[in-house]
Amino acid sequence: MATRTPPPIPKEEPGDEPDDVLFNTLYGVRTIELNRPKKLNSLNGSMARKIIPRLKEWEKSDLASVIIMAGAGNKAFCAGGDVAALAQYNNEGPEGQARSIAYFGLEYQLDHLIATYSKPYIAYMDGITMGGGVGLSVHAPLRVATERTVFSMPETTIGFFPDVGASFFLPRMEGEIGTYLALTSERLNGVNAFYAGIATHYIDSSSLGALTGRLSELVFKDYASMAERLTLINDTIEEFGTGLPHDVPMLLAGELRNAIDRCFQYDQIEEIVGALDHERRNGPMQEWADKTLTTLSERSPTSLKVTLKQMRIGRKWSISETFAREHYIASCFMTHPDFVNGVSARLIQKPPVSPVWNPPQLSGVSQDNVDSFFRSEGSHRLNLLGGKNYTEYPFGHLALPRESDVAKIVRDGGMSSAEVVNGFLRQKNGKVGVREKVEEILKRKCHTDENGKLVWRSS
């Protein structure tokens, strides 16, 4: 396959806001501050055209050691892309739709650059982190949640699909959590973003300034590898942990987690609805199932079906293929009536109203309709700025242990619960949250034999 010529680096355009992104230098640290607090730091083309050139510049600089992205104010890291502006473009017809499609290309180029960046990149997910804000953070090797973090992928509520690389990160979450978050737009607040693996660290928001100062003091050996640099930064962030809030239970745990895996395992939305209906009538999570059925009934039927297929096949996509394919899916939605109807009803009209979806029922969305969003062969393929590619996050070990990690240890046999927990604590150097995460997995997935040793349940 011929190597494509990298696209030109975006440049600022006339009319771009002058101060919607602020850049700062503190010794070896370079900070990016999203500076639209009145708009909850929502991302637009003006901001992306500033950030991309600066990231490329720092990538070549020996003086830039650590990149930190944060949001201005105390409400939001980034509440998403400026979809209201895109809906207004789309109302202008084909020319406006092309402008929206070009924006998504720019946004995905930025997200992919972050996902493949050659220097340590940290996202302070302090406050609302939704949609486009997730794209600026979730692919980073180091992601810091605080008590103010509010994570969500709310796209199905506005007739769109979870983009910004969600095809990559959501299907790789544990069990059916990613499918559940994608279809329902469920929010994860504070420490629960950390427990779920969305964030790699959890600290109090009041410590972020001191953390930045401490990171600026780090000195790296010239020949230190990316892994070595990230390990030092990881250990430094851990120094600022003050423990976990004991009054906030782990949300995606116990019976709820079992119900999510049980109901959202299917490949057709109608089967998921059927499983939820069965749970509502006969299962241990009846109230949750009833609420979830109501939630799904309010979502765009087209969005639900496209999103579920995305979750099932995205697990096989590389990070580069993810953004190229998502750009095609986004372009299809820009010409679909649900996006404009959803954004107008939910975000533009005051007070918000319920959107009128087209078609209004799941039965009206054929398999051919769904498949058409994925027929990207022969279309213009998004040219990306980052040169790397991978099929699994290269530094996923910096987060809490995953269920698959625990399952492997238990299935090797001969260990008690305390031995497994202590083994992971040693492996993670006493990382905050390891005990709670591993103990929840063991309680939910294991039983103990007559010798006090753990046995992994087959189902």
N, C-alpha and C positions, 0 to 999 in steps of 0.2 A: 504494500500500500504506500502510495507516495505521501511524503510528509507535506503537510499544508504550511503555507507561509503564515506566520503569526499575524494577527490583525494589528492595525495601528493602535497606538495607545490613545485613548480618548482625550480630548482637550476640552477645556471650558468653552461654553458658547455664550454669545451675547444674550443677556437676559437671565443668566444663571445668578442665583443669589450669592452675594459676596462672602457671607459669614455663616453659611449653613453647616459647614464643617470647620472645626478648629484643630490645628496641628500644633504640637508642642514638643520640645526636647528637654529631657532631664538626664544628663550624662548619657548612658547608653540606651535609655528608654525613649521610644517615640510614641506619642499618644495621638489618637484620633478621637475627637469628641464630636458626636453627632449633635448639632446645635439648632434644633427646631423644637424646643420644649413645649411651645404652645400647640404644636402638631404631634406631640408625643414622639418627637424625633423620627417621624415617618420618613422613609427613604424616597428620594426622587432622583431624576437624572442628573440634576445639578450637583448633588452630593457624590454620586458615583463617579462623575467626571473629575471630581477633585481627588477622591480617595485612590482610584486606580493608579494614576501617575505617581502619587506619593509612595504607594506601596512598591511600585517598580523601582523607584529611585532608591528607597531604603534597602531594597534587596541587594543592590550593588554597593552599598556603603559599608565600609569596615567600621564605621562609628556607630551604626545602628545595630543594637544587639537584641532588643526586645520590643515588640509592637503591642500596644494595648489599645483596644477600642472600648469606648464608654459612651454613655448618653448624657446630655446636659439635663440638669434638674434632678429631682428626686422621684419622679413618677415613672419614667420609661427609659429603658435602653434604646429600644426602637420598636414602635407598635406595628410596623409593617411597611409595605410599599404604599405610595400615595394612590390608592386604587380609585378614589373619587375622581382624580384628574384623568385617569385612564378611561373611566366610564364616559366622561365628558368628551374625550377624544373620539371614542368609538361611536358616539352619537353623530359625529361629523361624516360618517360613512367610511369608505375604503381608505381614504387618505389618513383619517384619524386612527383607524384600526392599525394601519401600517406604523404609525407613530407609537402606538401602544406596544406593538410587537417589538419595535426597535428598543423601547425601554426595557422590556424583559431580557432582550439579548444583552444589554449593558449590565443589568442587575446580575444575571447569571454569570457573565464574565467576571464580575467582582467576586461573587460567591465562590466560583471555581478557583480564582486566584488565591483566596483565603484558604480554601481546602487543600491547596497544593503548595502553600507558601514555604519558602526555604529557610525562614527564620522563625524563632518562637513567637507565636501570636496568641494573645490572651484576650478573651472577651469578658468584660464585666457585665453580666446579665442582671444588672440591678434595676428592678422595676419591670414594667411591661415589656415582654420579649415575645412578639408574635409575628407570624408570617415572614415578611422581609427581614425583620430583626433576627429571626431564627437563622436565616441564611447567612447573616453576618457573624454568627456566633457558634452554631452547633457543629460546624466542620473544623473549628479550631481545636488544636490539641489540648488547650487549657481553657476551661470555661467556669467562671466563678458565679455561683448563685448566692443571693442574699435573702434575708427575710422579706424583701420587697419584690422578689422575682415573681412574675406571672407569665407562665409559658402557655402558649396555645397555637395551634394551626387552624385558624377559623375559616378556611377558604370555602368549605362546602356550604357555609351559611350565606355566602354571597354569589353562589353559582359559579365557582371556580374550582381549583383542585390544589392540594398541598404541593407547592412548588419549592423553589430555592434549594433544591437538592433533597427534598423530603422523600423522593423515590429511593434515595440511598439510605438515609439515616433511619427512617421509620420502619421499613421492613427488617432492619438489623437490630431493632430493639427486642427485648425478651418476650417470648411467647407471642401473644396477639396484642400486646400493648400498643404497638405502632399502628396497627389497623384500627384499633379502638380510638386512638387519638385523632387519626386522620379522618375518620367518618363522623365522629361526634363533636369534634372541636373541644373536647374536655380540657379544662385548665388544670395545670399543675402549679401550685403556689409554693413559694419559698423552698423549704428543704425537700419537698417532694420532687422538684425538678432534679435535685441531686440524687435522691434515692433511685429515680427512674433512669439515671445515666445521661440525662440531658446536660447536666453540669458535672464537672469533674471535682469541684470543690464547693464548700459552703462556708462562708464567713459572714460576720455582721457588716452591714453596709457602712457603719461608722469607721471600719478598719480599712476601707479601700484606699483612702489617701495615704495612710501610713504604708500600706502594702506597695503602692506605686513608688514611694520614696525608697523603700527597702530594695525593690527590684532594680532601681537605678544604681544601687551600690554594688550589684553583683559584677564580678570580673570573670570573664570566660577565657580559657586558654585559646589561643588562636586556632589550634588544631582540634578543639573539642567538637565532637560530632553533634548533630541535632539532638540525638537521644540523650547525650550527656548534658547538654544545655537545658533540655526540658526537665531532666531529673533534678538539676539544681534549682530550677524555678519551681518545680513541683514541691520540693522540700521547703522552699522559702514560703510559698503560699500556705503550706500546712502549719507553719509557725504562727499564723494569724488566726487559726481556728480556735474558737472559744467553746467548742462543744455544740451539740445539736439541741434544738428546742424540744424538751421532753413533753410539752403540752400539745405538740403537733404530731398526730399519728401518721404512720406510713399509709398513704392512700391506696396505692396499687398493690395490695397485699391481701393475704388470707382468702376469705370467701369471695371477696370482690375480684381479686386476681384470678381465682379459679373460674368464676363466672365469665370474665372477659375472655379467657382462653377457650372456654367451652362454647361460648356463643359466637365469637368472632373468628372461628377457625375456617369458615366456609368460603367458597370461591364465588358465590352468588349472593347478592344483597338479599334476595328473597329468602334464601336459606338462613341468613343471619337474622332476618326479621322473624322467621319461623322459630328459630332457637330462642330468641328473646321472648317470644310469645309463650313458648313452653316454659321458660324460666319464670315468667310472670305468673303463670298458673300453678306451677308445680315445684319450682326450684327454691333454694334458700335465699335468693336475692331478688325477691318479687318486686319490691319497691324500686330498686335500681333498674330492673328490667323494664318496668312500666315507664319510668322516666326516660330511659334510653330509647324506647319505641317512640315516645312522643318527640324526642329530639330528632330522630331520623326522619320522622314524618314531616318535619319542618324544613329539611334540607332539600336542595335541588336534586331531583331524581337522576338527572344526567351526571351531576357532580359525584353522587354516591357511586354510580356504576363505573365511571371512569376511574375514580379514586381507588376502588377496590381492585380493579385490574392492575392499576399502577403499583399497589402494595404487593401484589402477587408476582409481577414480573420484574419489578425494580430490584429485587434481591439479587438478581443475576447481572445487573448493570454495573459497569465500572463507574468511577466518579466522573470521568469525562463524558461517557455515554449518557449518564444521568442528565447532565445539564443540556446536552444537545437534544435529547429526546423531550425533555421538559419544555424546551423552547418551542418545539413543534406543537406539543399539547397546548401550551399557552396561546399560541397563534390560532389554534382551532377555537378556543374559548373566546377569543376576542371577536370572532364572527358569530358566536352563539348568543341568542337573546338572553340567556339566564344571567350572564355576567353583568350586563347593564341593568337588568331588572333587579338583580340581587343587591348590587351596590347602591342603586338609587333608592330602593326601599329601606335598606338597613342603615345606610350611612349618610345619605344626602337628605332624604325627607325628614322633617321634624314635625311631630315625633315620628320615629321609625314605624314602618308598617310591615306586614307580611308580604314577601314577594309573590308574584304570580309566575310560577315556573312553566316552561314550555319544553317538553310535555309535562303535565302536572302530576302524573303518576309513574311509578316504576315500570308498569306494564307498557307504557308508551315509549320506553327507551329500548330499542332493539339491540341485539348483539352487534349488528353491523354498525349501528350508530356509535357504540362504544369503541369498536375496533378502528373506526375512522380516525380517532384521536391518536392512534399509535402507528398509522401508516406513514412514517416519516421518510421511507425510502424514496429517493428521487427528489426530495425537497432540498431547499437550501439548508445546509447543516451549519449550526452556529460554530463560528471559529473562536476558540478559547485562547486565553492569554497565558494560562499556566501550562508548563511543559510536562508535569508529572501525571501519572495515572496509577490507580490502584483499585482493588476490589474489596478491601477491608481497610478500615481506618488504621494507619500505621502506628498510632500511639494510643490505642484504645485502652491499654493497660493502666493508664493514668486515672481512670475512673474507678468506681467501686467494682468489686467482683461481679461477674455475670452468673446467671443461673447455670449456664453450660460449664463454667469453670468449677462451680461447686459440684455439679453432677459428676464430672470426671473424677474428682477426688473421692466422692462417696462410692462411686461404682468400682473404684479400685479396691475397696473393701477394707474392713478391719479397723475402722476408726469411730470413736465416739463423737458426739456433738461438740464437746469441749475441745477435742483434738483438732477437729476441722476448723472451728472458729479461730483457735490460737494459731493454727498453721497459716491461715489467711492474714491474721494480724501481723505475724512475722514477715510474711511475703510483702505486705503493704506498709511495713515500718510503722505499725500502729495507727494507720490512717483513720481519721474520724469517720464514722459511719459504717466501717467494715463489719463490726460486731452486729450492729442492728440489721444490716442487709443480709448477712450470711445466716443469722439466726432465723430470720423470717423465711428464707428459702428452705432451710432444714425443717422448720415446723410445718411448712405447707407441702413439701415434696417427699419427706422421709418418714419412716417409722423405725423403731428400735427393735432389734432381735433379742433373744433371751440372754445374750451376752453383753447387752448394752451397746452394741455396735449399730451404726446407721445402715439402713437399707433404702435405696431409692425406689419410690413407687413407680411402677411401669406406666401408669396413666393418672 
